[in-house]
Amino acid sequence: MSLSAKKPIHIIVACSENRVIGKDGHLPWRIKEDLHYLFETVKDGVVIEGRRVYDEIKKEYPGTRTVVVTRNPELQFPEPILKASSLPEAVEKANSVKGYPTIWIGGGQSLYEEALAIADRLYLTLVHTEVEGDTFFPEWRSEFPKVVSERKSSNGKFDYTFLILERKS
Ligand SMILES: NC(=O)c1ccc[n+]([C@@H]2O[C@H](COP(=O)([O-])OP(=O)(O)OC[C@H]3O[C@@H](n4cnc5c(N)ncnc54)[C@H](OP(=O)(O)O)[C@@H]3O)[C@@H](O)[C@H]2O)c1
């Protein structure tokens, strides 16, 4: 059992009003400001992500460490990327990484679904549109009703709101 101290676990996601997060292995939109927000927010943290999310960019976000979750024992990732076969194992490994005080759940769908029960904060970019997609974020509103902060923005094509939410006490 790991003796390392437990880090806070936050979820970070951008989803549409109909809770779409992805289509054909990619984001359904291109919102530069949200990508910058993602990179800035997760900096200095440990990102836990599914194997398909990793396959999208195949490297760690700047200034972070990464744990990739896969059921495939054959898969190898370049150092210093860590590998886990389940979310609990990924959290244990993330907790043992020194100098990176926060754990970020970076998707995709099944990790978000599993993490909703254990995360203490949700960093949600709500994109005010309905899009077609094949991967979804779970319904969060009853679980994370407390708004810690809210900032509206737009890139001309999409309006979106950066929300930080906490779970009901
Ligand atoms: N909008 C956003 O903020 C956001 C964020 C992240 C991703 N996305 C989008 O979501 C899509 C990718 O997400 P996805 O849901 O398709 O895939 P994913 O979660 O990244 O990857 C799925 C794979 O991860 C592994 N995995 C997931 N949960 C696991 C568990 N509990 N235990 C062990 N292994 C597990 C399995 O890998 P193996 O098959 O190797 O066993 C599974 O096939 C893309 O379109 C991406 O652009 C959007």
Ligand as a Chemical Component Dictionary entry (heavy atoms), coordinates in Angstrom:
data_LIG
# 
_chem_comp.id                   LIG 
_chem_comp.type                 NON-POLYMER 
_chem_comp.pdbx_formal_charge   0 
_chem_comp.three_letter_code    LIG 
# 
loop_
_chem_comp_atom.comp_id 
_chem_comp_atom.atom_id 
_chem_comp_atom.alt_atom_id 
_chem_comp_atom.type_symbol 
_chem_comp_atom.charge 
_chem_comp_atom.model_Cartn_x 
_chem_comp_atom.model_Cartn_y 
_chem_comp_atom.model_Cartn_z 
_chem_comp_atom.pdbx_ordinal 
LIG N1  N1  N 0  -13.580 17.705 -24.339 1  
LIG C1  C1  C 0  -12.663 17.280 -23.472 2  
LIG O1  O1  O 0  -12.344 17.939 -22.481 3  
LIG C2  C2  C 0  -12.037 15.957 -23.697 4  
LIG C3  C3  C 0  -11.140 15.414 -22.774 5  
LIG C4  C4  C 0  -10.608 14.177 -23.003 6  
LIG C5  C5  C 0  -10.951 13.476 -24.144 7  
LIG N2  N2  N 1  -11.801 14.022 -25.032 8  
LIG C6  C6  C 0  -12.209 13.287 -26.237 9  
LIG O2  O2  O 0  -12.665 11.996 -25.841 10 
LIG C7  C7  C 0  -12.265 11.039 -26.815 11 
LIG C8  C8  C 0  -11.365 9.998  -26.170 12 
LIG O3  O3  O 0  -11.995 9.471  -25.034 13 
LIG P1  P1  P 0  -12.531 7.969  -24.974 14 
LIG O4  O4  O 0  -13.541 7.899  -23.890 15 
LIG O5  O5  O -1 -12.896 7.506  -26.351 16 
LIG O6  O6  O 0  -11.223 7.164  -24.629 17 
LIG P2  P2  P 0  -10.206 7.138  -23.385 18 
LIG O7  O7  O 0  -10.906 7.087  -22.088 19 
LIG O8  O8  O 0  -9.152  8.145  -23.571 20 
LIG O9  O9  O 0  -9.531  5.761  -23.729 21 
LIG C9  C9  C 0  -10.252 4.583  -23.619 22 
LIG C10 C10 C 0  -9.234  3.523  -23.288 23 
LIG O10 O10 O 0  -8.600  3.855  -22.042 24 
LIG C11 C11 C 0  -8.422  2.686  -21.272 25 
LIG N3  N3  N 0  -9.301  2.757  -20.110 26 
LIG C12 C12 C 0  -10.323 3.628  -19.915 27 
LIG N4  N4  N 0  -10.874 3.417  -18.711 28 
LIG C13 C13 C 0  -10.180 2.393  -18.140 29 
LIG C14 C14 C 0  -10.264 1.739  -16.886 30 
LIG N5  N5  N 0  -11.170 2.078  -15.972 31 
LIG N6  N6  N 0  -9.402  0.744  -16.607 32 
LIG C15 C15 C 0  -8.452  0.385  -17.536 33 
LIG N7  N7  N 0  -8.324  0.977  -18.750 34 
LIG C16 C16 C 0  -9.180  1.970  -19.037 35 
LIG C17 C17 C 0  -8.723  1.545  -22.227 36 
LIG O11 O11 O 0  -7.518  1.399  -22.954 37 
LIG P3  P3  P 0  -7.068  0.085  -23.740 38 
LIG O12 O12 O 0  -8.015  -0.044 -24.894 39 
LIG O13 O13 O 0  -5.661  0.379  -24.144 40 
LIG O14 O14 O 0  -7.183  -1.057 -22.765 41 
LIG C18 C18 C 0  -9.810  2.141  -23.090 42 
LIG O15 O15 O 0  -9.994  1.481  -24.324 43 
LIG C19 C19 C 0  -11.556 11.807 -27.915 44 
LIG O16 O16 O 0  -12.506 12.174 -28.912 45 
LIG C20 C20 C 0  -11.069 13.034 -27.189 46 
LIG O17 O17 O 0  -10.883 14.145 -28.063 47 
LIG C21 C21 C 0  -12.351 15.244 -24.837 48 
# 
loop_
_chem_comp_bond.comp_id 
_chem_comp_bond.atom_id_1 
_chem_comp_bond.atom_id_2 
_chem_comp_bond.value_order 
_chem_comp_bond.pdbx_ordinal 
LIG N1  C1  SING 1  
LIG C1  O1  DOUB 2  
LIG C1  C2  SING 3  
LIG C2  C3  SING 4  
LIG C2  C21 DOUB 5  
LIG C3  C4  DOUB 6  
LIG C4  C5  SING 7  
LIG C5  N2  DOUB 8  
LIG N2  C6  SING 9  
LIG N2  C21 SING 10 
LIG C6  O2  SING 11 
LIG C6  C20 SING 12 
LIG O2  C7  SING 13 
LIG C7  C8  SING 14 
LIG C7  C19 SING 15 
LIG C8  O3  SING 16 
LIG O3  P1  SING 17 
LIG P1  O4  DOUB 18 
LIG P1  O5  SING 19 
LIG P1  O6  SING 20 
LIG O6  P2  SING 21 
LIG P2  O7  DOUB 22 
LIG P2  O8  SING 23 
LIG P2  O9  SING 24 
LIG O9  C9  SING 25 
LIG C9  C10 SING 26 
LIG C10 O10 SING 27 
LIG C10 C18 SING 28 
LIG O10 C11 SING 29 
LIG C11 N3  SING 30 
LIG C11 C17 SING 31 
LIG N3  C12 SING 32 
LIG N3  C16 SING 33 
LIG C12 N4  DOUB 34 
LIG N4  C13 SING 35 
LIG C13 C14 SING 36 
LIG C13 C16 DOUB 37 
LIG C14 N5  SING 38 
LIG C14 N6  DOUB 39 
LIG N6  C15 SING 40 
LIG C15 N7  DOUB 41 
LIG N7  C16 SING 42 
LIG C17 O11 SING 43 
LIG C17 C18 SING 44 
LIG O11 P3  SING 45 
LIG P3  O12 DOUB 46 
LIG P3  O13 SING 47 
LIG P3  O14 SING 48 
LIG C18 O15 SING 49 
LIG C19 O16 SING 50 
LIG C19 C20 SING 51 
LIG C20 O17 SING 52 
# 
